[in-house]
Amino acid sequence: MELQTTLEKGTGVFATRNYQVGNIILSEEAYAFVTLQNSSLSVCHACFRSGHSLKTCSRCKFAKYCGKYCQRKAWNDCSHRWECKAVASLREKKIPSIVRLTALVLFRACSPNNRNEELLNRCRKAPYVCSTVPERLDYLVEKLRCFMKLSDYPEKNSLESLEDTFLASFIQMLEMNAHTVYDSEFNTVGVGFFYKASFMNHDCRPNCVALFSGGFQSVSITSVSIQIRCVRPIDAGEEIVISYLDVCLSWLDRSEWLLEHYMFTCCCSRCKEEQCSENWTDLKQDWKVINQFTAISVQEERVNKNMLTSYEKMKKAWRKCQQCMKTYPNCAIFDWKRTEIVSRLGYLCIVLEKYSEATEYLELYMDWMKKKPEFANFPTVALEMLKLGKLYAYLGKLKQAKYYLEKAKQIYEKLLVREDPIYRTCEEELGKVMAEYEWVMQQKDQLGVI
Ligand SMILES: C[S@@+](CC[C@H](N)C(=O)[O-])C[C@H]1O[C@@H](n2cnc3c(N)ncnc32)[C@H](O)[C@@H]1O
């Protein structure tokens, strides 16, 4: 792998040899990482393992650990030792995750024994300045200054001399270069800065995926790492690209999201093919309503109250999705949006216990994905296959269950370690289905003989 610069995308990572599907292109520990606000109560702050018996730091009453080992590790590598006091003082005021992440990266990069000039210069050479919402940046800079001042970082004075414009630029650099960390079921668990991986550019038809490992994957993994895995064969000289978002989004959703979060207009070949000037105002409004209903009910369910209203809201989202499927035309520009809607309908039907209907929607999703071989090895597709296989198994349709569980396993085999919980679930489900399938076949044979 080597870094190269192009006019359209700036620096990017390029292959210096050929790679096959499943190859690990890069494996890297986080330079710094933090929990997100919605995960800070439920996951270990040192390895992101989730659990009910997490122990809380007695000083800041915020950091949580799954055991002594993780607590000591966070203290000894200084990530928590330096921020603990600041977190304790500002706990009530809810510190934005990006502020904590920026502070931890700066603590490490400015450390006198191990100063990282290259990283510090990254935003000096090409300042990241967001002109659209300067007030938000001012607010974050103020919070960051306050956080660093209250911290136990031994070189606090050197940080105080950093200019506001530098801090604003550094925050922006991290917002655009850090990775959201998620487990293999795509639940977000935190955010991390991975130095080498941060040079990887985006493509809506990527040849690699970013996967993460941490305590959520195996008890033996005690830190947070990123793995860049190849999902399509790559030739030497080709750029190594990942997708910054779910590849199943429509062109409009992708372009709006990239502009809002990364401030660029994607120049990839898929965007050129799918670009359209259609007015999507009504559909966007409908989708917003669907998302609101789903998000509200998911949240309510998480805190385990208002189950009835949660059910009603899910039902409203389900009705609205069905209405969209009827209202919007069967045309090329609507294709990806429909895929997103059928996938959501699959999820809603499972929650609403309409299992047979759920299989119909997930089959529609599979039909569409079959036409897109470039995404055949994606873990998001494997997850939908696993879901569908489990549904068929529950409904007693063993042949279909076996088909989808085997397909999901084939993808996981290439991308994940065997101890990954989702891989194990897939293997276990397949084992059960195979045993039942063989038993049914034996019975049929015997009956045939009789
Ligand atoms: C995580 S950084 C990747 C490294 C970056 N190219 C650099 O020079 O540091 C993300 C930034 O790269 C650029 N970029 C990445 N993918 C792109 C794409 N498909 N089209 C245009 N610009 C892209 C955008 O400026 C984006 O904000």
The ligand as a Gaussian input file, in Angstrom:
#p B3LYP/6-31G(d) Opt

LIG

0 1
 C      -11.083000      10.616000       5.322000
 S      -10.486000      11.856000       4.239000
 C       -9.609000      10.911000       3.085000
 C       -8.211000      11.457000       2.878000
 C       -8.192000      12.768000       2.137000
 N       -8.331000      12.556000       0.709000
 C       -6.910000      13.540000       2.445000
 O       -6.315000      14.078000       1.502000
 O       -6.551000      13.647000       3.624000
 C      -11.974000      12.367000       3.455000
 C      -11.850000      13.487000       2.457000
 O      -11.283000      13.034000       1.219000
 C      -11.966000      13.586000       0.081000
 N      -12.689000      12.512000      -0.617000
 C      -12.790000      11.226000      -0.212000
 N      -13.491000      10.497000      -1.095000
 C      -13.868000      11.306000      -2.089000
 C      -14.652000      11.134000      -3.286000
 N      -15.181000       9.964000      -3.622000
 N      -14.854000      12.206000      -4.090000
 C      -14.327000      13.417000      -3.747000
 N      -13.586000      13.643000      -2.634000
 C      -13.357000      12.617000      -1.807000
 C      -12.962000      14.596000       0.652000
 O      -12.325000      15.834000       0.686000
 C      -13.199000      14.085000       2.061000
 O      -13.599000      15.083000       2.961000

